[in-house]
Amino acid sequence: MLDRKDRELLQLLQWDCSLCIQELAEAVNLTPNPCWKRIKRLEEEGVIIGRVALLSKEKLNLSLTAFVLIKTQQHNHEWYHSFVSVVKDMPEVLGFYRTTGEYDYMLKVVTSDIKGYDGFYKKLVRRVSGLSDVTSCFAMEDIKSITQLPLR
């Protein structure tokens, strides 16, 4: 289980993974070596799964976010693995979920504009057979979009 110091370290790393060990250690009232050992342990245990830089979608001309809801009549093992393989390989897909309710899957897709989305859509339906309904919702405004998990 995670103790208070682990949670403090994780919270700091979620907000700025570029902090050096010295800064992290001071912030959680540890010396650098025990701090480094905690971080290594959290990585080895799979709590920390990577460190990334967050990029501006607008500066990279990727300002259209779409949520794609998919229904299928295909629920066999082979189709599922083929579908997952195709979708995981599409760089426009930032999130991919199997869901409950009316739709079977939901994708979070980012493209440059509606023309870019149309290209993504055509590629998806060309590569994946057995989709019975593909419905898209476009985000009008990005009100809250964070990567930090709640650590309470």
NORDAKA-V289021 format. One record per pair of residues at least 12 apart in sequence whose ideal C-beta (glycine too) atoms are under 8 Angstrom apart, sorted by the first residue. I is the first residue (numbers start at 1). GAP is how many residues later the second one is. If there is no record, write none. Layout:
I|GAP, I|GAP
//
This chain:
2|45, 5|23, 5|25, 5|33, 6|32, 6|36, 6|41, 7|144, 8|19, 8|20, 9|15, 9|19, 9|26, 9|29, 9|30, 9|33, 10|32, 10|37, 10|38, 10|141, 11|137, 11|140, 12|12, 12|15, 12|16, 13|26, 13|35, 13|38, 14|133, 14|134, 14|135, 14|137, 15|133, 17|34, 17|35, 21|14, 21|15, 21|18, 24|15, 54|93, 57|53, 61|51, 62|48, 62|49, 62|50, 63|49, 63|50, 64|46, 64|47, 64|48, 64|49, 64|50, 64|52, 64|53, 64|74, 64|75, 65|43, 65|44, 65|45, 65|73, 65|74, 65|77, 66|41, 66|42, 66|43, 66|44, 66|45, 66|51, 66|70, 66|71, 66|72, 66|73, 67|39, 67|40, 67|41, 67|42, 67|69, 67|70, 67|71, 67|72, 68|38, 68|39, 68|40, 68|41, 68|53, 68|56, 68|66, 68|67, 68|68, 69|33, 69|34, 69|36, 69|37, 69|64, 69|65, 69|66, 69|67, 69|68, 70|33, 70|34, 70|35, 70|36, 70|37, 70|61, 70|63, 70|64, 70|65, 71|31, 71|32, 71|33, 71|60, 71|61, 71|62, 71|63, 72|32, 72|33, 72|58, 72|59, 72|60, 73|57, 73|59, 74|55, 74|56, 79|51, 82|46, 83|22, 83|45, 83|47, 84|12, 86|38, 86|41, 86|42, 87|20, 87|37, 87|41, 90|30, 90|33, 90|34, 92|17, 92|18, 92|19, 92|24, 92|28, 93|14, 93|15, 93|16, 94|14, 94|15, 94|16, 95|12, 95|13, 96|12, 103|30, 103|32, 114|24, 117|19, 117|21, 121|13, 121|15
//
